[in-house]
Amino acid sequence: MTFIENFPFFSILLSLGSGVLTSIMNKKAARIWNTLIMLVIGSLSFVLLVYLLGTGESFTFMMGHFPAPWGNEIRAGALEAGMALFFVMIMFLSLKGGEQHLDEEIEESKINLYYIMINLLLSSLLALIYTNDLFTAYVFVEINTIAACGLIMIRQNGRTIEAATRYMIMAQLGSGLLLMGLCILYDITGHLLMSNIKESVALVYAEGTYNIPLIASIAMICVGLAIKSALYPFHTWLPNAYGNATVSSAAILSSLVSKGYIFLLIKIFYRVVGFDIIVDSKIINILFVFGLLGMIMGSVNAIQENDIRRMIAFSSVAQIGYIYMGFGLGTTMGMVASVFHILSHASSKSLLFIAASGLTDVSGHSKKFEKLTGSGFRNPIAGLAFSIGACSMVGLPLFSGFISKLLFAQAAVQLSLSKLLPTMICLAISTVLNAIYFMKTVLRIYTPVKGNREKIEMPNKGKYTFTLVCMIVINMILGCCSQPIVDWIESGLAIFG
């Protein structure tokens, strides 16, 4: 084993240990330490990605001295390393983009508590990406849930407490179903390590024994993670949570938290059950239907909103629908499109939330559309960034959203009419609906107003501008240099199982 193969474990341990250390730090020290740790983890992830791209293989890291089936393992390939690097980058930029609001939105004595939640959230996301053990995955699913709930309610007002309560109720419902599914799977196979479970599942499915409990287990796991990732119609907690959380929290929650659960579901598809069995079970057809419904209904709800933050939040419901629709296509190309859309949506949605905060800051801190009129002139960089994020969500060329929709369409044309027509129709309808509410907002922020509106000079404006520029660059790299990224996803999925 080379030293580099320790990097996934180091990354998880660093972020988890930092949560303990920041609990005894003051605000400034906690912020500096968190920045340093994220830079270190990002560097480790980058080195690991380069190493794995060079080897073209994956590896397992056994923690402790106990081999399977009693031990605990980490598994890393190019897809996991790249996803970890991407998650760290988006979280870092989301924090820096909303940093100037933390002092206004959170009591000073609770700033270090905020960074505890951030570190716990990062450790759980990294663990979900790297773990090769279902019990460990469940533990970090719960850590992820608790940390996300803390990020929502740390503002300590009535709306955030209500939003956090709704989130926790739905999240625990999803966790309960997930745990029941994992328990049944353990009863059937007798294993917790993913590779061992896959061997047992293949044998059980081939023999035709315990097929009904197996399908029930897979269904519970899928529904549980669908609830936690806000697939329509399990999204009711999402608008209030994203709309009332701090700026950084909203950007992180919308772009990363649900994607951690989705990435775990992809691992279960490939590494636990086997993608062929998932397709044969017909469960993906149910995910396909709810994905299509989410694409449409999320956008319909967004059109009806008069609050920019809630509009962006409802847009996330539609984008989660895209990902599950890709799963439902039941092909490798559909999975590639869904994984690419995880990247596209994360980069675009964090950009939109951070940019929207700049627009509201120069509009009397109001999130209502009528107050945002002309805000693109009062804060040019925020207006430009929001417009680019909106163009990506609509799916205009040069931006990441265009590549996502193109990949979904390419995956659909390889199928029969039963899935080709619904996919193409819903892609077209969703694109039109996206254009209605995003372009309406862009026109609003660039509509001149008579007289002068209040203009608030933001502290650390240079840092805010730098953050938005970095997010724009990431989005355009995904849109203009997509082929190497698609090749990376395809090769990663090929060795994923």
C-alpha positions as CSV (number, residue, x, y, z in Angstrom):
1,M,0.0,0.0,0.0
2,T,1.3,3.4,-0.9
3,F,1.1,6.4,1.4
4,I,-1.3,8.2,-0.9
5,E,-3.9,5.4,-0.2
6,N,-4.2,6.8,3.3
7,F,-5.6,10.1,2.0
8,P,-9.3,9.2,2.1
9,F,-9.0,8.2,5.7
10,F,-6.9,11.3,6.6
11,S,-9.6,13.5,4.9
12,I,-12.4,12.1,6.9
13,L,-10.5,12.1,10.2
14,L,-9.2,15.7,9.7
15,S,-12.7,17.1,9.1
16,L,-14.2,15.0,12.0
17,G,-11.5,15.9,14.4
18,S,-11.8,19.6,13.4
19,G,-15.3,19.5,14.6
20,V,-14.0,18.8,18.1
21,L,-11.3,21.4,18.0
22,T,-13.4,24.2,16.8
23,S,-15.7,23.7,19.8
24,I,-13.1,25.3,22.0
25,M,-12.0,28.1,19.6
26,N,-13.3,31.6,19.3
27,K,-14.9,32.9,16.2
28,K,-11.8,34.1,14.4
29,A,-9.7,31.0,15.2
30,A,-12.5,28.7,14.2
31,R,-12.9,30.4,10.8
32,I,-9.1,30.4,10.1
33,W,-8.8,26.7,11.2
34,N,-11.8,25.7,9.0
35,T,-10.3,27.4,6.0
36,L,-6.9,25.7,6.6
37,I,-8.5,22.3,7.0
38,M,-10.6,22.6,3.8
39,L,-7.5,23.6,1.8
40,V,-5.6,20.6,3.2
41,I,-8.4,18.2,2.4
42,G,-8.8,19.7,-1.1
43,S,-5.1,19.2,-1.7
44,L,-5.2,15.6,-0.5
45,S,-8.2,15.0,-2.8
46,F,-6.5,16.5,-5.8
47,V,-3.3,14.5,-5.3
48,L,-5.4,11.3,-4.8
49,L,-7.4,12.1,-8.0
50,V,-4.2,12.5,-10.0
51,Y,-2.8,9.3,-8.6
52,L,-5.9,7.3,-9.4
53,L,-6.3,8.7,-12.9
54,G,-2.7,7.6,-13.5
55,T,-3.3,4.0,-12.2
56,G,-6.8,3.7,-13.7
57,E,-7.8,1.4,-10.8
58,S,-9.4,1.6,-7.4
59,F,-8.2,0.4,-4.1
60,T,-9.6,-0.6,-0.7
61,F,-8.2,0.6,2.6
62,M,-8.8,-1.7,5.6
63,M,-9.1,0.2,8.9
64,G,-7.7,-1.7,11.8
65,H,-6.5,-5.3,11.7
66,F,-9.7,-7.2,10.9
67,P,-10.4,-8.3,7.4
68,A,-13.8,-8.9,5.8
69,P,-16.5,-9.6,6.9
70,W,-15.7,-8.1,10.3
71,G,-13.5,-5.2,9.3
72,N,-14.4,-1.8,8.0
73,E,-13.1,-0.6,4.6
74,I,-12.7,2.5,2.6
75,R,-12.8,2.2,-1.2
76,A,-11.5,4.9,-3.5
77,G,-11.4,5.2,-7.3
78,A,-11.1,8.2,-9.6
79,L,-14.9,8.9,-9.4
80,E,-14.8,9.1,-5.6
81,A,-11.6,11.2,-5.5
82,G,-13.0,13.6,-8.1
83,M,-16.3,13.9,-6.3
84,A,-14.6,14.5,-3.0
85,L,-12.5,17.3,-4.5
86,F,-15.6,18.9,-6.1
87,F,-17.6,18.8,-2.9
88,V,-14.7,20.4,-0.9
89,M,-14.4,23.2,-3.6
90,I,-18.1,24.0,-3.6
91,M,-18.3,24.0,0.2
92,F,-15.3,26.2,0.5
93,L,-16.6,28.7,-2.0
94,S,-20.1,28.7,-0.5
95,L,-18.6,29.5,2.9
96,K,-16.5,32.3,1.6
97,G,-19.3,33.7,-0.5
98,G,-21.6,34.0,2.4
99,E,-19.1,34.7,5.1
100,Q,-19.9,38.4,5.4
101,H,-23.5,37.5,6.4
102,L,-22.6,35.1,9.2
103,D,-21.9,37.9,11.6
104,E,-25.3,39.5,10.8
105,E,-27.3,36.3,10.9
106,I,-25.7,34.3,13.7
107,E,-24.9,35.3,17.3
108,E,-21.2,35.8,17.8
109,S,-21.1,33.1,20.6
110,K,-22.4,30.6,18.1
111,I,-20.1,31.2,15.2
112,N,-17.7,28.4,16.3
113,L,-20.8,26.1,16.6
114,Y,-21.6,26.9,13.0
115,Y,-18.1,25.7,12.0
116,I,-18.5,22.5,14.1
117,M,-21.6,21.7,12.0
118,I,-19.6,22.5,8.8
119,N,-16.8,20.1,9.7
120,L,-19.2,17.4,10.7
121,L,-21.1,17.9,7.4
122,L,-17.9,17.7,5.4
123,S,-16.7,14.5,7.2
124,S,-20.1,12.8,6.6
125,L,-20.1,13.7,2.9
126,L,-16.5,12.4,2.5
127,A,-17.5,9.2,4.4
128,L,-20.5,8.7,2.2
129,I,-18.3,9.0,-0.9
130,Y,-15.5,6.7,0.3
131,T,-17.0,4.1,2.7
132,N,-17.3,0.5,1.6
133,D,-19.4,-0.5,4.6
134,L,-23.2,0.0,4.8
135,F,-23.2,0.3,8.6
136,T,-20.6,3.1,8.4
137,A,-22.7,4.7,5.7
138,Y,-25.8,4.7,7.8
139,V,-23.9,6.3,10.8
140,F,-22.6,9.1,8.6
141,V,-26.1,9.6,7.0
142,E,-27.3,10.4,10.5
143,I,-24.3,12.7,11.2
144,N,-25.1,14.4,7.9
145,T,-28.7,14.9,8.9
146,I,-27.9,16.3,12.3
147,A,-25.3,18.7,11.0
148,A,-27.6,19.9,8.2
149,C,-30.4,20.5,10.7
150,G,-28.0,22.5,12.9
151,L,-27.1,24.7,9.9
152,I,-30.7,25.4,9.3
153,M,-31.8,26.3,12.8
154,I,-28.6,28.2,14.0
155,R,-30.2,31.5,13.1
156,Q,-32.6,30.9,16.0
157,N,-35.8,32.5,14.7
158,G,-39.3,31.1,14.4
159,R,-39.1,30.3,10.7
160,T,-35.7,28.5,10.9
161,I,-36.9,26.4,13.9
162,E,-40.0,25.4,12.1
163,A,-38.0,24.6,8.9
164,A,-35.5,22.5,10.9
165,T,-38.3,20.6,12.6
166,R,-39.9,19.8,9.3
167,Y,-36.6,18.8,7.9
168,M,-35.8,16.5,10.9
169,I,-39.2,14.8,10.7
170,M,-38.9,14.0,7.0
171,A,-35.2,13.1,7.4
172,Q,-35.9,10.6,10.2
173,L,-38.7,9.1,8.2
174,G,-36.2,8.5,5.4
175,S,-33.6,7.3,7.9
176,G,-36.0,4.8,9.3
177,L,-36.8,3.3,5.9
178,L,-33.1,3.2,5.0
179,L,-32.3,1.4,8.3
180,M,-35.1,-1.1,7.8
181,G,-33.9,-1.8,4.2
182,L,-30.3,-2.3,5.4
183,C,-31.4,-4.6,8.2
184,I,-33.3,-6.8,5.7
185,L,-30.3,-6.8,3.4
186,Y,-28.1,-7.9,6.3
187,D,-30.5,-10.7,7.2
188,I,-30.5,-12.0,3.7
189,T,-26.7,-11.8,3.1
190,G,-25.1,-11.7,6.5
191,H,-22.6,-9.0,5.4
192,L,-22.1,-5.3,5.8
193,L,-19.2,-4.7,3.4
194,M,-20.5,-3.7,0.0
195,S,-18.4,-6.1,-2.1
196,N,-19.4,-9.1,0.1
197,I,-23.1,-8.1,-0.1
198,K,-23.0,-7.9,-3.9
199,E,-21.7,-11.5,-4.1
200,S,-24.4,-12.8,-1.8
201,V,-27.1,-10.8,-3.6
202,A,-26.1,-12.2,-7.0
203,L,-26.3,-15.7,-5.6
204,V,-29.6,-15.2,-3.9
205,Y,-31.1,-13.5,-7.0
206,A,-29.9,-16.3,-9.3
207,E,-31.3,-19.0,-7.1
208,G,-34.6,-17.2,-6.8
209,T,-34.7,-17.4,-3.0
210,Y,-35.6,-14.4,-0.8
211,N,-36.4,-12.4,-3.9
212,I,-39.4,-10.7,-2.4
213,P,-37.5,-9.6,0.8
214,L,-34.6,-8.5,-1.5
215,I,-36.9,-6.3,-3.6
216,A,-38.6,-4.9,-0.5
217,S,-35.1,-4.1,0.9
218,I,-34.1,-2.3,-2.3
219,A,-37.4,-0.4,-2.4
220,M,-37.0,0.8,1.2
221,I,-33.5,2.0,0.6
222,C,-34.5,3.8,-2.5
223,V,-37.5,5.5,-0.9
224,G,-35.5,6.4,2.2
225,L,-32.8,8.1,0.3
226,A,-35.3,9.7,-2.1
227,I,-37.0,11.3,0.9
228,K,-33.7,12.6,2.3
229,S,-32.7,14.0,-1.1
230,A,-36.1,15.8,-1.6
231,L,-37.4,13.9,-4.6
232,Y,-40.9,15.0,-5.4
233,P,-43.3,14.6,-3.6
234,F,-41.1,14.2,-0.5
235,H,-39.8,17.8,-0.9
236,T,-42.1,19.7,1.4
237,W,-39.4,20.5,3.9
238,L,-37.0,21.9,1.3
239,P,-38.3,25.5,0.4
240,N,-38.5,26.7,4.0
241,A,-35.2,25.1,4.9
242,Y,-33.3,26.7,2.0
243,G,-35.3,29.9,2.0
244,N,-34.7,30.8,5.7
245,A,-31.2,29.4,6.4
246,T,-28.1,31.5,6.2
247,V,-26.7,32.3,2.8
248,S,-23.8,29.8,3.1
249,S,-26.1,27.2,4.6
250,A,-28.6,27.5,1.8
251,A,-25.8,27.2,-0.8
252,I,-24.3,24.1,0.9
253,L,-27.6,22.4,1.6
254,S,-28.9,22.8,-1.9
255,S,-25.7,21.9,-3.7
256,L,-24.1,19.2,-1.6
257,V,-26.3,17.6,1.2
258,S,-28.8,15.9,-1.1
259,K,-26.0,14.9,-3.5
260,G,-24.3,13.0,-0.7
261,Y,-27.4,10.8,-0.3
262,I,-27.7,10.4,-4.1
263,F,-24.1,9.4,-4.4
264,L,-24.6,6.7,-1.7
265,L,-27.6,5.5,-3.7
266,I,-25.5,5.2,-6.8
267,K,-23.0,3.1,-4.8
268,I,-25.8,0.9,-3.6
269,F,-27.0,0.4,-7.2
270,Y,-23.5,-0.6,-8.5
271,R,-21.6,-1.9,-5.6
272,V,-24.2,-3.5,-3.3
273,V,-27.0,-4.8,-5.4
274,G,-25.6,-4.7,-8.9
275,F,-27.0,-2.4,-11.6
276,D,-28.4,-5.3,-13.7
277,I,-30.5,-6.5,-10.8
278,I,-31.7,-3.0,-10.1
279,V,-32.8,-2.6,-13.7
280,D,-34.4,-6.1,-13.7
281,S,-36.3,-5.3,-10.5
282,K,-38.3,-2.5,-12.2
283,I,-37.8,-0.2,-9.2
284,I,-36.1,2.3,-11.5
285,N,-39.3,2.7,-13.4
286,I,-40.9,4.1,-10.2
287,L,-37.9,6.5,-9.8
288,F,-38.4,7.4,-13.4
289,V,-42.0,8.5,-13.0
290,F,-41.3,10.5,-9.8
291,G,-38.3,12.1,-11.5
292,L,-40.4,13.3,-14.4
293,L,-43.1,14.6,-11.9
294,G,-40.4,16.4,-10.0
295,M,-39.0,18.1,-13.1
296,I,-42.4,19.6,-13.9
297,M,-43.9,20.3,-10.5
298,G,-40.8,21.8,-9.0
299,S,-40.7,24.3,-11.8
300,V,-44.5,25.0,-11.5
301,N,-44.0,25.8,-7.8
302,A,-41.0,28.0,-8.6
303,I,-43.1,30.1,-11.0
304,Q,-45.6,30.8,-8.3
305,E,-43.1,32.2,-5.9
306,N,-42.5,35.9,-5.2
307,D,-39.4,35.2,-3.0
308,I,-36.1,34.8,-4.8
309,R,-34.7,32.4,-2.3
310,R,-37.8,30.1,-2.3
311,M,-37.9,30.2,-6.1
312,I,-34.3,28.9,-6.2
313,A,-35.2,26.3,-3.6
314,F,-38.2,25.0,-5.6
315,S,-35.9,24.9,-8.6
316,S,-33.8,22.3,-6.7
317,V,-36.8,20.0,-6.6
318,A,-36.9,20.1,-10.4
319,Q,-33.2,19.4,-10.7
320,I,-33.3,16.5,-8.3
321,G,-36.1,15.2,-10.5
322,Y,-33.6,15.3,-13.5
323,I,-31.1,13.1,-11.6
324,Y,-33.7,10.4,-10.6
325,M,-35.1,10.5,-14.2
326,G,-31.6,9.6,-15.4
327,F,-31.6,6.7,-12.9
328,G,-34.9,5.6,-14.3
329,L,-33.6,5.3,-17.8
330,G,-31.8,2.2,-16.7
331,T,-28.7,2.6,-18.8
332,T,-25.1,3.5,-18.3
333,M,-25.5,6.6,-20.3
334,G,-28.4,7.7,-18.1
335,M,-26.3,7.2,-15.0
336,V,-23.5,9.2,-16.6
337,A,-25.9,12.0,-17.3
338,S,-27.2,11.9,-13.7
339,V,-23.7,12.0,-12.2
340,F,-22.8,14.9,-14.5
341,H,-25.9,16.7,-13.4
342,I,-24.9,16.3,-9.8
343,L,-21.8,18.4,-10.7
344,S,-23.8,20.8,-12.8
345,H,-26.6,21.5,-10.3
346,A,-24.1,21.8,-7.4
347,S,-22.1,24.4,-9.2
348,S,-25.1,26.4,-10.5
349,K,-27.2,26.3,-7.4
350,S,-24.5,27.5,-5.0
351,L,-23.7,30.2,-7.5
352,L,-27.4,31.3,-7.6
353,F,-27.8,31.4,-3.8
354,I,-24.6,33.4,-3.3
355,A,-25.4,35.8,-6.2
356,A,-29.0,36.3,-4.9
357,S,-27.6,37.4,-1.5
358,G,-25.7,40.2,-3.2
359,L,-28.9,41.3,-5.0
360,T,-30.9,41.3,-1.8
361,D,-28.2,43.2,0.0
362,V,-28.6,46.2,-2.3
363,S,-32.4,46.0,-2.2
364,G,-33.0,46.7,1.4
365,H,-32.3,43.1,2.3
366,S,-35.7,42.2,0.8
367,K,-36.1,38.9,-1.1
368,K,-39.3,40.0,-2.8
369,F,-39.1,40.4,-6.6
370,E,-40.6,43.9,-6.6
371,K,-37.8,45.1,-4.4
372,L,-35.1,43.5,-6.6
373,T,-35.9,45.7,-9.6
374,G,-32.7,47.1,-11.0
375,S,-30.5,45.3,-8.4
376,G,-28.3,44.0,-11.2
377,F,-27.2,47.6,-11.8
378,R,-26.6,48.2,-8.1
379,N,-24.5,45.1,-7.7
380,P,-23.0,44.3,-11.2
381,I,-21.1,41.2,-10.2
382,A,-24.0,39.6,-8.4
383,G,-26.3,40.4,-11.4
384,L,-23.8,38.8,-13.8
385,A,-23.3,35.8,-11.7
386,F,-27.1,35.3,-11.2
387,S,-27.6,35.6,-14.9
388,I,-25.0,33.0,-15.7
389,G,-26.5,30.6,-13.1
390,A,-29.9,31.2,-14.6
391,C,-28.6,30.5,-18.1
392,S,-27.1,27.2,-16.8
393,M,-30.4,26.2,-15.2
394,V,-32.3,26.9,-18.4
395,G,-29.8,24.9,-20.4
396,L,-28.2,27.5,-22.7
397,P,-25.0,26.5,-24.6
398,L,-21.6,27.2,-23.0
399,F,-23.0,26.5,-19.5
400,S,-23.1,23.2,-17.5
401,G,-26.9,22.8,-17.6
402,F,-26.8,22.6,-21.4
403,I,-24.5,19.6,-21.2
404,S,-26.7,17.9,-18.6
405,K,-29.8,18.2,-20.8
406,L,-27.9,17.1,-23.9
407,L,-26.6,14.0,-22.0
408,F,-30.1,13.1,-20.8
409,A,-31.5,13.5,-24.4
410,Q,-28.7,11.3,-25.8
411,A,-29.4,8.6,-23.2
412,A,-33.1,8.7,-23.9
413,V,-32.8,8.3,-27.7
414,Q,-31.2,4.9,-27.1
415,L,-34.4,3.6,-25.5
416,S,-37.8,2.5,-26.7
417,L,-40.7,4.9,-27.1
418,S,-42.1,4.1,-23.7
419,K,-39.3,6.1,-22.1
420,L,-38.0,8.2,-25.0
421,L,-41.2,10.2,-25.5
422,P,-41.9,11.0,-21.8
423,T,-38.2,12.0,-21.3
424,M,-38.1,14.3,-24.3
425,I,-41.5,15.8,-23.6
426,C,-40.7,16.5,-20.0
427,L,-37.2,17.8,-20.9
428,A,-38.9,20.3,-23.3
429,I,-41.6,21.3,-20.8
430,S,-39.1,21.7,-17.9
431,T,-36.8,23.8,-20.0
432,V,-39.6,26.2,-21.0
433,L,-40.7,26.4,-17.3
434,N,-37.1,27.0,-16.2
435,A,-36.9,29.8,-18.8
436,I,-40.1,31.4,-17.5
437,Y,-39.1,31.9,-13.9
438,F,-35.3,32.4,-14.3
439,M,-35.5,34.7,-17.3
440,K,-38.3,36.6,-15.5
441,T,-36.0,37.2,-12.6
442,V,-33.1,38.2,-14.8
443,L,-35.3,40.8,-16.6
444,R,-36.5,42.0,-13.2
445,I,-33.0,42.7,-11.9
446,Y,-32.0,44.5,-15.1
447,T,-35.1,46.6,-15.3
448,P,-34.1,50.3,-14.6
449,V,-36.0,52.1,-11.8
450,K,-36.7,55.7,-11.3
451,G,-34.9,57.4,-8.4
452,N,-32.2,55.9,-6.3
453,R,-32.6,52.7,-4.4
454,E,-30.7,52.0,-1.2
455,K,-27.2,50.6,-1.9
456,I,-25.4,48.9,0.9
457,E,-21.7,48.5,0.6
458,M,-20.8,45.0,1.6
459,P,-17.7,44.2,3.7
460,N,-15.1,42.0,2.0
461,K,-16.5,42.8,-1.4
462,G,-13.3,41.6,-3.0
463,K,-13.7,38.2,-1.4
464,Y,-17.3,38.0,-2.5
465,T,-16.3,39.0,-6.1
466,F,-13.5,36.4,-6.2
467,T,-15.9,33.7,-4.9
468,L,-18.5,34.4,-7.6
469,V,-15.8,34.5,-10.3
470,C,-14.5,31.1,-9.2
471,M,-18.0,29.7,-9.3
472,I,-18.6,31.1,-12.8
473,V,-15.4,29.5,-14.0
474,I,-16.3,26.1,-12.6
475,N,-19.7,26.3,-14.3
476,M,-18.2,27.3,-17.6
477,I,-15.5,24.6,-17.4
478,L,-18.3,22.0,-17.0
479,G,-20.1,23.6,-20.0
480,C,-17.2,24.1,-22.4
481,C,-14.8,21.3,-21.4
482,S,-17.3,18.6,-20.7
483,Q,-15.9,15.6,-22.7
484,P,-13.0,14.9,-20.4
485,I,-15.4,15.1,-17.4
486,V,-17.8,12.7,-19.1
487,D,-15.0,10.3,-19.9
488,W,-13.9,10.5,-16.2
489,I,-17.5,9.7,-15.1
490,E,-17.7,6.8,-17.6
491,S,-14.4,5.3,-16.5
492,G,-15.3,5.8,-12.8
493,L,-18.6,4.0,-13.2
494,A,-17.0,1.2,-15.1
495,I,-14.8,0.2,-12.1
496,F,-17.4,1.3,-9.5
497,G,-18.8,-2.1,-9.0
